[in-house]
Amino acid sequence: MASKPVIVFDRVSKWYGPTQVLRDVSLTVMSGERIVVCGPSGSGKSTLIGCINGLQDYERGTIRVTGVTVSEREGTAHDLRAGIGMVFQQFNLFPHLTVLENCTIGPRLVQGIGEDAAVSRAHAVLGRVQIADQAHKYPEQLSGGQQQRVAIARALTMQPRIMLFDEPTSALDPEMIREVLDVMTELASSGITMIVVTHEMGFARHVADRVLMMDRGEIIADEPPSSFFSTAQPNTRVRGFLDQILTH
Amino acid sequence: MSHSALNRIGEPVQPNALPPPGHVRRGPRAWLQRNLFSNWVDTLVTLLLAALVARLLYRWVVWLFVSGTWHPADIRTCIDGGGACWAFLQDKWRLILFGTFPYEQQWRAGLALVLFLAAVVLSAVPATWSTGERRRWLMVGWLVVLGAIGVLLAGGFGLPRVEARFWSGLPLTVMLAFVGMIAAFGLALLLALGRRSTMPVIRWISIGYIELVRGVPLISLLFMANIMLPIVLPRDLVIPNLMRAQLAFVLFFAAYMAEIIRGGLQAIPLGQYAAAKALGLTYWQQMRVIILPQALRVVIPSLVNIFIAGFKDTSLVVYVGMSDLLGTAQAAKADPKWYGLFMEAYVFIAAIYLIVCATMSWYSRYLERRLANPERGS
């Protein structure tokens, strides 16, 4: 199904001070692939996806997105960001703007489209995440699940080819996880390239094309879910991790 | 309050027992008892303070009304009366308000003040800046008003010319404060952002500037601007006295405002920066649309504090030979015709300062309440 590579990591390393958080990571993501990244906390998952849109810098190696090297200094990171949507653990909606304004700001300021076009596009994506009726509220008036769906809508208003999710359900109450995962599942069926950092193994099993596991800055497993979750999983670190998160 | 024979856990209620927790009596008598007379120390303090306040008030009332001279009079009658001399203010109010502005032209200074006041009041109403289009009109309106004020003060379009050194009194105070605070705010925004910049040169320049200026008293900056600047600058570059004082104000208050704004910037979660950046906004778009609107909201009380301090500190220009409101009040008391009177002039300008400052602080509380309410109808 996958046609051509859109994201290529070539032996990427990154340090926070003396601590190395990415160790020679190489990874190729094909267009339209849906990838779930899991692993213990501090293993470098969030850093990995933060490097894709240049929110994080890296010291060694290269990352190419649609053939362009991600570099803050050369300004390519900024240009690429407009085509890469990102959803955060803490939603990070803009609290002083309404839901609608949160969703028009990117198209208006970054893509320079007119107010009316931006509003109708915002209504369309808000409808897609089932929250069109809340357009004129402020984020703090919404539940966590609703806020995260608005955050997804906000990213979608930029009509990105790639969507990054950084633990999108980790800050949610259990009863709201479903509504967010449903939206993400619907999105996954649209052919967009998705990289999702999550511990929702059900989502990984049913939606992902590949499941990556990271540990101490390295990708230690990169397999389709059928073999990743197989009881015959040969990697003891993966098995140990899965046992830990699936048994509670 | 209603007494029942038994309290909540069924014990008989003792006479004089404190009401159970959570049961607060209401009404002015209960309030007085709770706050002012709850025990003998409180009672003593309350009575002492009340006596002191009564004594001060009594002297004021006597000075103002009982022994005050309200009818037209000369200095002899006033001094014999022993109280406030309103005739003195009647004679001098125009000098105090407009100073050395040519007497027959003072209507221009007055009209400029009224125009300015009207513009400020209009801008203070939220409906005026609720939409982008209205904000654009507001900007245009301000440019027109400021232009008109400039013509009224300086002359032109058929009005006789009045040199800047004759601008004095309240218009001068208002101008120093308003222009000073607006320009200082703009500079402070840049300094605050600069201090948090990732570019070392910009960061160090900002830190150096802020720390340097904060380490110097305003009055010495004013002296420097007034005395040193003309020596340092090339001889053919003459900057009027007024502009040099104005510059000192801007430079001084920008440093303080920058630190306040920096505090607001630090209160914004990093996630806001990340989200704004991830959306593809440029640095200046992030600041203008996402970060600063939230940061400034947090620091409104501190900023208004600086505005109030700045307004009052304009009176320091007296020491570099300019006649602001305080200067003209001092000029009024120097008239031999009224020699010996000064309280009236000071009370008069104190009332003006008080009204302006109280209005600013009231408006800041109003803004805070309004911005705290999520259902802001615009």
Contacts between the chains, C-beta under 8 A, distances in Angstrom:
chain1	res1	chain2	res2	distance
A	53	B	278	5.9
A	55	B	274	5.7
A	55	B	277	6.2
A	55	B	278	6.2
A	78	B	280	7.2
A	78	B	282	7.0
A	81	B	277	6.9
A	81	B	278	6.0
A	81	B	279	7.4
A	81	B	280	4.4
A	82	B	279	8.0
A	82	B	280	3.6
A	84	B	278	7.5
A	85	B	278	7.8
A	86	B	274	8.0
A	86	B	275	7.7
A	86	B	278	4.0
A	88	B	271	6.0
A	88	B	274	6.7
A	88	B	275	6.4
A	90	B	269	7.6
A	90	B	271	5.1
A	92	B	269	7.7
A	92	B	271	3.9
A	92	B	272	6.2
A	92	B	274	6.4
A	92	B	275	3.7
A	93	B	275	7.5
A	94	B	272	6.9
A	94	B	275	7.2
A	94	B	276	7.6
A	94	B	290	5.6
A	94	B	294	7.9
A	95	B	294	7.0
A	96	B	293	5.4
A	96	B	294	5.4
A	96	B	297	7.0
A	105	B	279	7.1
A	105	B	281	7.7
A	105	B	289	6.3
A	105	B	290	8.0
A	106	B	279	4.4
A	106	B	280	6.3
A	106	B	281	7.5
A	109	B	281	6.0
A	109	B	285	5.2
A	109	B	289	6.8
A	110	B	279	6.7
A	110	B	280	4.1
A	110	B	281	6.3
A	110	B	285	7.8
A	138	B	374	4.7
A	140	B	374	5.9
A	141	B	374	5.9
A	151	B	275	7.9
A	154	B	279	7.2
A	155	B	278	7.8
A	155	B	279	7.7
A	158	B	279	6.8
A	158	B	280	6.5
